[in-house]
Amino acid sequence: MQPKRITLFAGHYGSGKTNIAVNYALWLKQQGKQVTIADLDIVNPYFRTKDSEELLSKAGIPLISSAFANSNVDLPALPQEMYSLVQRYDRYAVLDIGGDDRGALALGRYTPSILEENNYEMVFVANFYRP
């Protein structure tokens, strides 16, 4: 399997996309890739990539997430470092995005750069055991 430089995992809350994104980033690192993971799921506070920050840090994987993740404040805000994911071609990027209209809105600002590079894969995660 030849991974693309940017891999986007989309899906609704509770689908398991964050768990898959974290494990995929760990797998890329095991393959010797330089990788950064980002949490673009800016609205749903159920399971955030930030919850795996210690595991990712120990593996040497930088995490980009909202400054408000894991707080009582849930603002749809993205840090400026998100742009580095599409602008740094020397790193693999794993993006955890929401599968609703707000997820599409968050991704929209990076779409022109992602499409221009054309080295991405988008995976929609569906959990058929959730109502």
C-alpha positions in Angstrom: 0.0 0.0 0.0 1.4 3.3 -1.1 0.0 6.0 1.2 -1.0 9.4 -0.2 0.7 12.5 1.4 -2.7 13.7 2.8 -5.3 11.3 4.1 -8.6 12.7 5.2 -10.9 10.6 7.5 -14.5 11.9 7.5 -17.6 10.6 9.3 -20.2 11.4 11.9 -19.5 11.4 15.6 -19.2 8.0 17.0 -18.3 6.4 13.7 -14.7 5.6 14.9 -13.0 8.0 12.5 -10.8 9.5 15.2 -9.6 6.1 16.4 -8.8 5.1 12.8 -7.0 8.4 12.1 -4.8 8.0 15.2 -4.0 4.4 14.3 -3.3 5.3 10.7 -0.9 8.1 11.8 0.9 5.6 14.1 1.1 3.1 11.2 2.7 5.8 8.9 5.2 6.6 11.6 6.1 2.9 11.9 6.7 2.9 8.2 9.4 5.6 8.7 7.2 8.5 7.5 7.3 12.0 9.1 3.6 12.6 9.9 1.4 15.2 11.5 -2.2 14.6 12.6 -4.8 17.3 12.8 -8.3 17.4 14.3 -10.6 19.4 12.0 -13.7 18.0 13.7 -14.3 21.4 15.3 -17.9 21.0 16.5 -18.5 17.6 18.1 -16.8 17.2 21.4 -17.3 13.5 21.9 -13.9 11.9 21.1 -11.2 14.2 20.0 -7.8 13.5 18.7 -6.5 15.5 21.6 -7.5 12.6 23.8 -4.6 10.7 22.2 -2.1 13.5 22.5 0.2 11.7 25.0 0.3 8.5 22.8 1.0 10.6 19.7 3.7 12.6 21.4 5.5 9.5 22.6 5.5 8.3 19.0 6.9 11.6 17.7 3.7 12.6 15.9 2.8 16.3 16.2 -0.9 17.0 16.8 -2.7 20.1 15.6 -6.0 20.8 17.3 -8.2 23.6 18.5 -6.9 25.4 21.6 -10.3 24.7 23.1 -10.3 20.9 22.7 -11.0 19.0 25.9 -12.3 22.2 27.6 -15.8 23.3 28.4 -15.6 25.8 25.6 -16.6 24.4 22.2 -15.9 27.1 19.6 -15.5 26.3 15.9 -11.9 27.7 15.8 -8.9 26.3 13.9 -5.3 27.1 14.7 -3.2 28.7 12.1 -0.8 25.7 12.1 -3.5 23.8 10.1 -2.1 25.5 6.9 1.2 23.8 7.4 -0.4 20.5 6.7 -1.1 21.4 3.1 2.0 23.6 2.6 4.7 21.2 3.9 5.4 18.6 1.3 8.0 16.9 3.4 5.4 15.5 5.9 2.5 13.2 5.6 -0.8 14.7 7.0 -3.7 12.8 8.6 -6.8 14.9 9.0 -9.7 13.9 11.2 -12.8 15.9 9.9 -16.5 15.8 10.7 -18.8 14.2 8.2 -21.4 17.0 8.2 -21.8 20.4 6.7 -19.6 22.0 9.3 -16.8 19.4 8.6 -17.0 20.3 4.9 -16.9 24.0 5.8 -13.7 23.5 7.9 -12.1 21.5 5.1 -13.1 24.0 2.5 -10.4 26.5 3.3 -7.7 23.9 2.5 -9.4 22.3 -0.5 -7.7 24.4 -3.2 -4.2 23.4 -2.0 -5.2 19.8 -1.5 -6.7 19.5 -5.0 -3.7 21.4 -6.6 -1.2 18.9 -5.1 -3.5 16.0 -6.0 -1.8 13.6 -3.6 -4.6 12.8 -1.2 -7.1 10.1 -0.3 -10.4 10.7 1.5 -12.0 7.9 3.5 -15.5 8.1 4.8 -15.9 6.1 8.0 -19.3 4.6 8.6 -20.3 2.6 11.7 -23.2 0.4 10.8 -23.7 -0.5 14.5 -24.7 3.1 15.4 -28.3 4.2 14.9 
